């Protein structure tokens, strides 16, 4: 993964892209295929919902979308951990797991600061 990106829209895009690049390399067996589909959905949803949040018309809608971002980042951690546990060490899951956890924390902070 590249150095930390501070443009959150781009950072969430890079996260989704990097998840897809990893998925392309994994062996094609049933659990990998199913877990990979879920990871592709959740990682892409983080960025899509953040874009929606930035285009929201109200604070309530913004918070709702950012909460979805946090939820999808947490879900991405689950799928990445499952894929990590079931595949060999040749695949680099940990940078993506760390990024998903960091994104979750960022969204939690945004929610906390926006609810004040």
N, C-alpha and C positions, 0 to 999 in steps of 0.2 A: 504494500500500500504506500501511497505517496505521503509526504509530510502533511501534518494537520492543516485542514482547510478551515478558514474562519467564515466564509460565505456558507451559511447553513444549507441553502438550497443546493449549492454545488456539492457540498460535503455529503448530503443525503443521496444525491445522484451518484457520486463516486462509490458510496457504500453499496447501493443497488447494483451498480455496474460490476464492482469487484465480487459481489456474491454470485452474479451470473457467470463471471469468468471462472470462478472456482467450481461451480456446478458443472460447467462444460468438461472439466477434467476428471470428474469422479467416475468410477466404474458404474456401469449401467445394470444395477440389480434392483429388485422391487423396492426395498426400503430406501435406497438412495434416490430413486426416481420420485417416490412419493414425498419424501422429506425435502428433496430439492424443489419440487413444485411449491411446497408450502413456503420455503425460504424465499424463492423468487417472488411470490406474492407479498409476503410480509415486508421484505426489504424494499420492494418497489413502492409499497404503500406508505412507508415512512416519508419518502420524498414527495410523493403525490399529495399526501395530506398536508405536508408543510407548505407546498405551493398554494394549496387551497386556503390554508390558514393565513398566508400573506395577502390573499385576495379577499378575505372575509369582510363582510359589511358591518359586523358588530363584534364587540368584545366577547360576547357569549359564544358566537360562532367561532371566533379565533381560538378561544379556550377549548372548545369541543374538538376542533381539528388537531390542536397540539396534544390533547389527551389521547387522541387516536394515534398520533405519531409515537408517543411514549409506549402505548400498548403494542404497536407493531414492532417497535425496536425490541421490547421484551420478548415478543414472540420470535423474532429473528434469533435472539440468543438461544432460545429453546432448540430451534431447528439446527443451528450451527453446532450446539453441543451434542445433539444426537448424531449428526453427521460425523463430527469429530470422534465420538466414541466408537463408531462403527466402521471407520476407515483407518488406513495406515497413517503413520506419521509423515508420509511424504507430502501430504496436503497441508497447507498453511491456514488452519482455521483460527488460531489464536489472535492474529491481528484483527480479523473480522469480528470475533467475539468481543474483543476489547473495544472496538469501534462501536458496536451495537450497545454495549454497556455505557460507553461514554455519551452516545446520542441519547439514551434513556435518561441519563443524569442531566444533560443539557435541557431536554424537554421538561423534566421535573422542575428544574430551576425556573424556566420560562413560566410554567404554570404557577409556581409559588409566587413569583414576582408579579404576575398579571392578576392574581386574585386579591391583591392588596387593595 
